[in-house]
Amino acid sequence: MDVPIIAPDVPVYAHPGDAGADLVAAEAVRLEPGERALVGTGVRIALPEGYVAFVVPRSGLAAKHGITVVNAPGTIDAGYRGEIKVILLNTDRAQAHDIAVGDRIAQIIVMPVPRAVFIPVETLPDSVRGEGGFGSTGYQKDGVLA
C-alpha cells in the first residue's frame, strides 16, 4: 500500500517483517524525570480511507531510559493531514533524557480498519466471558485461581 508522505526523514522499518516503522524527532527536547513533551516528527501522511496509523512506544527506549508514549497507541485517522507529533513521558525518577534531532522516538503502524455499524438492541447475545472485566481472566493452576 502506498502512503503519500511529506517528511524530512521518511519512517523506515528496521528489519524485514517489522510491523512498525521508526519515527524520528524533528526537534531536540530534554525530558526531566517525570516530564512529558509533545515532540514533532516533521511527518505528514495521507492515509487511504479505511486505514489508520497507530503511534506506539519503542521498546528499547522504554527499557533503557524509561521513555514511553503517553497516549499509546496514538491514533492517526485517515482524514488527518497535520504533522504527527508524539507525546513522550520520562518515567525515570532520577535521570533526565535528551532527545536529539534524528533520534528514533516511536513507531508507526499502519493497519486496515473496518467501519463499524452500531446497532442499538435491548440485550446482547451470551458469551463464555460474559461480563467478566478487569482481572477476570486470572490464571488457574490445579483448579485454584491465581
C-alpha positions, 0 to 999 in steps of 0.5 A: 500500500502506498502512503503519500508522505511529506517528511524530512526523514521518511519512517523506515522499518528496521528489519524485514517483517517489522510491523512498525516503522521508526519515527524520528524527532524533528526537534531536540527536547530534554525530558526531566524525570517525570516530564512529558513533551509533545515532540514533532516528527516533521511527518505528514501522511495521507492515509487511504480511507479505511486505514489508520496509523497507530503511534506506539512506544519503542521498546528499547527506549522504554527499557533503557531510559524509561521513555514511553508514549503517553497516549499509546497507541496514538491514533492517526485517522485517515482524514488527518493531514497535520504533522504527527507529533508524539507525546513522550513521558520520562518515567525515570525518577532520577535521570533526565533524557535528551532527545536529539534531532534524528533520534528514533522516538516511536513507531508507526503502524499502519493497519486496515480498519473496518467501519463499524455499524452500531446497532442499538438492541435491548440485550446482547447475545451470551458469551463464555466471558460474559461480563467478566472485566478487569482481572477476570481472566486470572490464571488457574493452576490445579483448579485454584485461581491465581 
